[in-house]
Amino acid sequence: MESPEIAEVSSYLGSTVRLEASDGRVFVGAFMCMDKEKNVILSGAEEFNSADTDGLEERRYVGLVMLPGAHLVSFSVENYA
């Protein structure tokens, strides 16, 4: 039997999530998996960099992303699948 925490994370599979990395980058994409070290994989992801001096946020398509749990600052669900 799986724990309530695992059941909750499993319910997010396929959902659009937003991850913040320790270096300030933000990734938005479809949540594919998370392991016990909290390493996260997203598919169809876009990367957003902090706004530059012009106040513009840089955005680029990066596809498949694996963010190590050691660098995961925040995890939030944008749209449930």
N, C-alpha and C positions, 0 to 999 in steps of 0.2 A: 504494500500500500504506500502511495506517495504522500509526502508531507504536504501541509497546506501551502507552504512557500513554493514548492515545486509545482503544485497545481496552479497557483496564481501565475507564476512565470510562464507555464505551459499555455495558459489561456491567451497570452500575448502573441503567440507564434503567428506569423503572417501579418501582424499589425504594423502600422507605421510608427516607428519610435524615433526619439531624439536622444542622442548620446552626446555628452560633453566630455572632452578629453582633458587631461591635466595640462596640456599645452595651449588650451583655449579654443581649439578647433571644435566644431559641432558637426555631427554626422546625422543625417535623417535618411531612413530607409526602412525596408521591410525586415522585421526581426526574424532571424532564422534559428538561432540557438544561443544558449549560454551554458558554460560548463561550471564545475564546482569552484574554479578559481575566478569566476565571473568574467571570463573572456567572452566577448559578444561578437557574433557574426551578423552583419546586415547585408542584404542584397539590394541592388538598384539604388545604391546610396549616393547622396550628394554631400559634399563637404562645404561648410561655411566657415570663412575666416572672420576674425574680428574686423569691425569697421576701421578703415584707414583714416588718414587725416581729413579726407574729403567727406567722411561720414558714410561712405559706401561699403556695403558688405560684399566680400568676394565669394562667389559661389561656383562650384565645378562638380561635374558628374564624375564619380570615382568607381561606381559599380559595386563590386564585392569588397567588403571591409571587415577586417578582424581587429577589434580593439581589445588590447590586453586589459584584464581586470585591474591590474596595478595602475593603469592610466585612466580608468573610468571614474569620472567625477559625479555625473548624474545620468539617470536613465528615466525617460518619461514617455508615455504613450500618447501619440498624436491622434491616431485614428485606430479604433479596434477593427480587426478583420471579421 
